[in-house]
């Protein structure tokens, strides 16, 4: 069998493979560099995106907080303006109420001072001699050292007895005047009491059975809207309680059958009423109003 030996030169192939290996190595380096660059680029992009997202988030939160602050600030300002207006209104009301209070208090103070003066004058007029004695004479007696004549203590002993007699004489004189005032006051009171007892017949009641006439005043009033009430006034000095009760029962039993008619008051009654009003110690305003009401009143008789 024939044998063929061939010699093949692989040097060009080895050279080519060597050059390919170099290119593969360069390509590998380039790929590694590219991968490194890609990683860096991705990291930078991720950081950029995160930074933008964080900036946008914080901007959004800040914007929302600013809007809420502006809204709340406007509400606070509006409430503050409302409170200031209410404060001004309350201050004006307070000022007006103070003025009204001062005016009303001054008016009532003047009124009550006038009433106090009138009441004091009326009370003094009730028992004028006693009041004069209690106010004037007692003050004079209490301050007698100021009113009594006396000598300076450095006077001589010869004039001491004379000054003492003068002082005692003055005291006796003033004591006599006080006793005389008390005597006249008691005497007038006793006479007035006797005269009053004679006029009012207060020293005895009617005990015998007899027929007498007595004035009776029947007053009708409406204390409620649909209720009519009657009040009866009977003289208090002529009858006892039993007689008064009997008269009232009799009037109440026949009050619905009484026939009333309008009539004029007697002239003597008008004169007596006018006399009582003129002699009263009340103020002129009360007297004028009483006369006016009496003139405009209408009277019914049986």
LUMKOLVEX-283597 format. One record per residue: x, y, z of N, C-alpha, C in turn. Coordinates in pm, whole numbers, plus 50000, padded with zeros to 5 digits. Example, Ala and Ser with C-alpha at 12.3 -4.5 7.8 and 13.67 -1.06 7.14 Angstrom:
2
513194943150780512304955050780513204967050780;512854977550708513674989450714512905000350787;
This chain:
302
500874988350000500005000050000500905012150000;500535021849922501415033349908501175043250019;502185049350064502135059150174502555072550120;501675082050157501965095850111502175104350234;503205111350242503505120650352503465134750298;502655142850364502535156850320502935165850437;503605175550412504015185550515503205198250492;502365201850592501495213950583502065224650673;502195236350620502735247750697501565254750770;501545254550901500465260750983500815274351041;501935279050997502375291951051501435303451011;501005303950887500075314950854498775314050936;498315301250954497085299751032497295303751177;498505300151228498795303851367498895318851380;499525324951275499605339651280498225346051278;497375340251191496025345851184495275343851316;495465331651373494785329151501495295338351610;496605341351599497195350351696496595364351682;496425368351557495825381751536494365381851580;493685370451555492285369551602492225370251753;493175363351819493185363551966493375377952019;494245385251945494455399151986493175407251973;492495404851859491245412351839490185408351942;490135395151974489185390652077489505397052211;490815397752242491215404152369490805418852372;491025425552256490625439752248489105441252260;488415431352190486945432052198486465429852342;487145420252410486785417652550487005430052636;488105436752616488375449152691487335459852661;486985460452529485975470452491484625467252555;484295454052555483005450252618483005453452767;484145450252830484235453252975484115468253000;484795476052915484715490652930483285495752908;482655489652801481275493652772480355490052889;480555478052944479715473853057479905483253177;481175486453198481455495953308480775509353283;480865513953156480235526853123478715526053136;478175514453093476705512753105476275512953251;477065505953336476715505953480476775519953538;477845527153501477945541053550476795549853499;476465547653369475365555553313474045552253381;473805539253406472575535453476472545541253618;473705540853684473735546653819473445561553817;474085568553718473825582953708472355585653674;471825577453583470405579353546469495576753666;469825566053743469015563053861469095574453962;470315579553984470465590854076469725603154026;469795605453894469085617053838467565615653854;467085603253824465635600953838465215602453985;465985596654075465625597754219465645612254267;466715619354220466795633454260465585641254208;465215638754080464055645754025462755641754095;462655628554125461445623954195461365630154335;462515630354405462515636454540462195651354533;462805658154432462545672454417461075674954386;460525666654297459115668254264458205665354383;458555654854460457745651454577457765662654681;458985667354710459105678154808458445690954757;458555693454627457885705354570456375704054584;455855691754557454415689554570453945691354714;454695685154808454335686554950454415701154993;455475708054950455625722154986454495730554928;454125727254803453035734654740451715732454815;451435719754852450215716854927450225723855063;451375723155131451465729855263451275744955247;451865750755143451705765155120450255768655093;449575760355012448155762854985447335762055113;447595751655194446855750455321447165762155413;448435766155418448785777855502448075790355454;448035792355322447355804155269445865803655301;445255791855285443835790355314443545792855462;444345786655549444145788555693444425803055734;445445809155670445735823155703444585832255665;443975829455548442805837455508441645835355604;441415822855648440345820355745440635827455877;441895826655923442265833456048442065848556034;442475854155920442285868555899440805872355899;439975863955834438535866955831437935865955971;438325855556048437825854456186438325866056271;439575870056248440115881356324439345894156294;439035896356167438245908256130436855907556193;436245895456193434925893856255434985896556405;436035891256469436185893556613436415908356644;437185915156560437395929456581436095937256566;435285933456466433985940156449433075937356569;433055924856614432245921556731432755928856856;434075930256867434645937756979434165952156978;434215958356857433725972156846432255973156881;431465963256834430025963356865429785961857014;430525952557077430365950557222430805962857300;431895969257256432325981457325431295992557311;430705993757192429666003957174428436000757259;428065987757265426935983757349427245986457496;428465983157538428865985657676428806000557709;429326008757617429286023257640427846028257649;426996023357557425586027657560424886022957687;425186010357730424586005257853425076013157974;426356017057976426846025258086426146038658090;425966044657972425256057557968423816055858015;423136045257966421756042858008421686040158157;422636032158208422636029058352422856041758434;423806049958392424046062358466422826071458460;422186072158343421006080758331419866075458417;419626062158410418526056358487418816057058636;420066054158676420416054958819420286069158871;420706078958790420556092858833419086096658845;418266091758748416836094758754416196088758878;416496075758903415896069259018416466074559149;417746078559147418326084559268417616097559301;417356105559198416626117959220415206115059269;414566104859206413206101359246413156096459391;414066087359427414046082059563414466092459665;415366101359627415706112259719414486121159743;413736123759634412506131559652411486124259739;411346111059715410426103259798410876102959943;412176101459965412686101560102412416114860169;412636125760093412346138860151410866140560184;409996136060091408556137260117408126128560235;408646116060240408306107260353408816112960484;410016118360483410556124360605409696136060650;409276144360553408446155660589407086151060642;406506140460580405216135560627405316129460766;406396121960789406576115960922406776126761027;407526137160991407696148161087406386155461114;405526156261007404256163161026403276154961108;403456141861117402546133561196402566137261343;403736140061395403886143361537404956154061549;404606165661501405586176361491406136180761626;405316182461730405896186761860406926176961913;406616163961904407586154161953408856154261871;408716155361738409896155861651410736168061681;410066179661698410816191661732411536190261865;410846183961961411486181862091412676172462080;412506161462000413576151461990414766156661911;414496165361811415586169861724416206182861773;415346192561805415856205761840416206206761988;415236203462073415456205462215416536196162271;416516183462226417526174062276418916178362235;419056183462111420356188462068420806200362152;419846208862184420206220362268420616216062408;419866206062461420226201162594421596194262590;421836186262484423126179462474424276189162455;423996200462389425036210562367424836222762456;424276220262574423986231662662425256238862707;426376231362705427616238062745428016248762645;427526247362521427836257562421426896269362430;425656266662475424646277262479424606284562613;424936277762722424856283962854425996293662874;425656304362941426696314362969427566309663084;428836312263074429776308163180430966317563177;431716317263285432886325763298434146317663275;435186324663244436476318163228436956313263364;437516301363372437936295863502438916304563579;439516314363513440486322563585439816334263657;438446333763660437746344563728437996344363878;437666355263942437876356364085436826348264161;437136344564283436226336564365434976344364403;435056357864404433886365764438432806364664331;433226363564204432256362764095431826348464064;432406338464131432066324664102430636321364143;430216326064261428856323264307427816329864216;428126341964169427186348964080427056341463947;428176336863892428116329563767427376316463784;427556309863898426826297463922425336299963931;424936311063997423506314064005422936317363867;423726324463787423266327563651423086314763570;424056305763581423986293063507422806284663551;422616283463683421476275563733420156282063695;420106295263694418876302163654418566299363507;419616299363424419406296663283418926282263263;419516272963340419096258963329417646257363372;417266263863482415876262863528414916268763425;415356279763364414486285963264414256276463146;415346270463096415206261462983414446248763022;414646243763141413876232263188412406235463199;412086247763245410686251863252410056252463113;410846257363016410326257762879410076243662825;410976234362855410786220662809409566214362875;409416216463005408246210963076406966217063022;406996230162992405806236562935405456230862798;406506228362716406256222362584405656208462596;406196200562689405656187062709404226187562762;403956197062854402606198262909401606202162801;401996212062718401086216262611400876205162509;401956197462479401826186562383400886175762436;401056171762562400186161462619398756166362631;398586179262665397236184862678396536184862542;397266188762436396676188762303396366174562255;397236165162287396986151362249395736145862319;395576149162446394396144462520393116150562464;393166163462432391986169962374391676164262235;392716161862159392496156062027391906142062037;392366134162134391826120762152390366121262192;390016130362285388616131562325387746135762208;388236145462129387466150062014387296138861912;388336131061890388256119961796387276109361844;387316106461974386376096662029384936101362015;384706114362032383346119562017382876118861872;383826121361779383426121561639383196107361587;384106098261620384056084761565383196075261648;382766079161763381956070861853382666057361876;383916058461923384716046361943384616040862085;383856047762171383816043162309382706032962332;382016028662230380966018762251380416013462120;380006001062116379405995061998377875994762014;377215992661902375755991861903375365978261958;374715978162071374325965662136372825962762123;371995973162110370545971162104370115968361961;368955962561948368395959461817367645971761765;368125976861655367505988761597367835989161449;367155997461380367345998761237368196011161211;369346008961147370246019961117370636019160969;371096030260919371566031060782373076033460783;373756026060697375216027360691375656027560546;376596035660511377096035860373377936023360344;377756017960226378496006160182379026008860041;380276005860019380896007659888381115993959825;380545992059704380705979459630381595982359510;382725975459504383685977359395383765964759311;383685966459182383785955259088385115956259014;385815945059006387115944858939387275931558864;388125931658765388445919758685389885915858712;390075906858804391445902258835391955892758729;391065884858671391415876158559390675880958435;390965874758323390395879458197388895877058190;388425865658240387015862058229386365860358367;386895866958466386365865358601386095879158661;384915880858714384515893558774384435891858926;385105900558997385155899959143384545912459203;383995910659321383385921759395384105923459528;384305935859567384865939159697383925948859767;383725946559896382765954459975383505961160088;383295974160102383905981960210382805986860304;382975983760433381995987260537382705995860641;382066005860699382716013660805383196004760919;384416007360965385035998661063384746002561208;384146014161231383996019061369382596016761424;381636013061343380266011761390379845997461417;380485987661356380005973961363381135964861410;380705953861471381675943561507381825933761391;382625923461410382905913961302381665906161259;380805902761355379595895261320378665903561232;378505916361269377645925061189378215927161049;379545928761041380165930460910379985918160823;380155906260884379985893960807378545892360759;377575896060843376175895060805375855904560689;376405916760695376145926360588376785921560457;378005916560464378675911760343377935899860282;377485890460366376745878860315375445883160248;374765892860309373505897460252373745904260117;374815912160108375095919059982375505909159873;376345899259908376765889459810375605880859760;374625878359847373495870159806372555877459712;372525890659719371605898459635372305907359535;373635905259517374375914659431374015913059284;373615900859243373265898759102371915904659065;371065907159165369725912559138369655927659159;370765933859197370745948359221370685955659088;369815965359080369675973558961370495986358978;371445988358891372316000058901371896010558799;372136022758836371866033758745372946044358765;373236051158658374256061658665373646074158725;374436080858804373956092958869375106102058904;374786114258939375786124158975376016123759126;377256126059165377586126659307377036139459368;376746138759496376236150659565377346160959577;376976173459573377956184159578378716184359710;378056180659820378756180359950379856169659950;379566158259883380586147759875381776152559792;381506159659684382606165059603383426175159684;382726183859757383436193759836384296187159944;383746176760008384506169760112385736162860053;385576156959936386716150359872387786160559834;387346171759778388306182359743389016187759866;388296188959976388896193660100389946183760153;389626170960147390586160760192391846160660106;391656162359974392816162459886393676174659911;393046186359929393816198659951394556198460084;393996191960186394646191160317395686179960325;395796171960222396766160960224398186166260213;399126158660270400546162460267401276156960145;400576150960055401216145259937401636156259839;402426152459742402936162159646401806167359557;402086178759494401076184859407400756175859287;401736168359240401486159459126400476148659162;400616142859283399666132659328398286138759348;398236150859402396946157459423396236160159290;397006165459193396396168459062395896155658994;396676144859001396256132358940395016126759010;394946128159144393776123459218392526131259178;392646144459167391506152659125391076149258983;392056146758894391726143258756390986130058749;391456119958822390786106958823389386108058883;389226116258987387916118059048386946124858952;387436134658876386566141658782386156132858665;387056124058620386746115358507386076102258546;385916099858673385306087158715383786087758701;383196076058678381746074758669381256066358786;380136070458848379626064058968378246058258941;378006046058990376696039658980376086038759118;374786041159126374056040259253372896030659235;372366026059349371226016759347369956024159315;
